[in-house]
């Protein structure tokens, strides 16, 4: 009857809470640490961004408009990646009359190339902001792409399951139910 169901539910929620907690330990630890680094980014963990400037030449054909007014975006992007090790996602590829501007963004990283459309000459500015900036951007999901977005969503779901299973478990511990519920309410407030 009811006692048997009570024991089964308590056992099942204890199992769920323990194993989901263990699976999500690293994730919870990562988001807790990066929460601290975000909160104290300037004071405790100030890193100086490293910016490098480069100049170069690419094929002027790539940035001269074809019959449809298009430029060879893929060729330009891959050339910059191959030649200078530019990384990150393409944030923007802006085409103006006299120049093209290509920006790349990633966690703790950004680069921008300004390309003269007549000659193919370019200037590339690349900024690397350091380890703390990288993990802070990962925490926020900034410039990380769709794969990391899935990880952030799964992390949130795991944390919700851990939290709710813990709340259900306190129900099964009669002598701790009232004090546990009071602490949870105070913690929430």
N, C-alpha and C positions, 0 to 999 in steps of 0.2 A: 503494500500500500504506500501510504504517504511517507513513512519512515524510509522505506527502500528507495523511493524516488529522491528523497532528501539526500541520502547517502550517495546515490548515483550522481546527482547534480553537483554536490560538493566535490566529489572526486573528479568529475569531468571539468569543472571550472578551475580546480587546483591545477590539473594537468595543463589546461589551456593557458592559464596565467604563467605557469613556470616556463613552459616551452616557448611561448610567444615572447616572453621576457628575454629568454636566452637568445632567441633568433634576433631580436631587435636591440640587444645590448650595445653592439657596436654603433648602430645608427643613433640610438638615444645618447650615447656617450659623445659621438661626433657633434650632434646638434646642441648638446649642453655646453661643450667646450667652445664651439663657434658662437654660441649665444654670448658667452663671456668675452670672446675676442671682439665681437661686434659692439658690445656695450662699452668696451674700453679700447677701441681701435686706435685712437690718437695718443692716449696716455701711456699705456703699458706696452703696446705692441707696435709702436710707430716704426715703420720701415720706409726707407727712402726709395721712391720709384726710380728705376733705371731707364733712362730714355736714350735711344741711339738714333742718329740721323744718318741716312744713306742717300746717295744719288746714283742714278743709273740710266740706262737706255733700253727701251724695249722697241719692238717693231711698231713704227708709226702706222702701218696698215691696220693694226689691231684696234687703234683708237680713232681712225678715220672712218666716218660713217659709210656703210655700204648703200646700195640702191634703196633699201628700205629704211635707212637712217639708224641701223643697228651697229654696235661696236662688238668686237670679239671679247666679251666679258670673261668667258671661261679661260681663254688663252692668257689674258692679262692676269687673272687671279692665280692660275697655276704657275705662270712665270715668276710672280712675286713669291709664292710659296717655295718653289724650287730654288730660286736664286738667293733668297734672303732668309729662308726658314720661317717665313711668316706663318702663324698658326691662328686658330680661332675660326669662328664662323664669319662669313661675309655679312657685315651689318648693313652696308649700303654701297651701292655702285651708282654714283651720281654722274650724269653726263650733261655737261654744259657746252656752250659754243667753243670756248678756247681750251677747256681742260676737262679731265675726268677725275673724280675723287672716289677712291675705294677705301672703305674702312673695314677692319677686322676686329672682332671682339671675342674674348674668352674670359674665363675666370682669372682675375688678376692680370689681365693682358688687354692691350689695344694697340692697333697699328693703323696708320692712314698713309695712303700714297696719293700724291697729287701729280697727275700726268698731263704734260703739255700735248694736246692733240695734234699739233702741226709737226712736232719733231719726235715725239715718243720719249722725250727726256722726263724723268720723274724724280721726285723727292719722297723718301719714305721715312716716316717717324714711327718708331716702335717703342712702346712703354711696357715694361714688366714691373709689376708692383710688389712682388715678393710673396712668400708662403702664406702669411696671415691674410693678405688680400685675396689670395686664391681660395682658401678655405672659407672666408667670409662670403665671397661670391657664390661658392657652392651652397652654403647655408641658405642664401637668399634665392638661389636658382637663377642668378643673373648671368646672362650670356653663356648658358651651359648646354643648350640644345634640348631636343625632345627626350633623349634617353635619360638625362638626369632628372627631367621633370617627372618621369615615371617613378624614379627612385624616391624623389621627394614625396610623391603621392602615396607610394607603398609604405614609406616610413610613417607618414601621418596615420594611415590605416592601422598599422601595427601598434602605434602608440595609443590609438583609440581603443583597440582590442585589449591591450595590457591594462589600461586605465579602467575600462568597464568590467573586465573580468576580476580585477582587484576589488572593485566596489561590490560586485556580486559575492565574492568570497567573504567579505566582512559580514555579510548576512548570515553565513553559516557558522560564524564564531560568536555564539550568543553572548559570552561574557565580554566581548570586545565590540559588539555591534554599536552600542550607544556611543562609547568613547571614540571609536573609529569614524562613525558618521559625523560627530561633532568636529573632529580634527579635519575631516574632508571638507566640511562646510566652511570652517575657518580658513583652511588653505585656499579654497576657491574664492572666498571673499578677499 
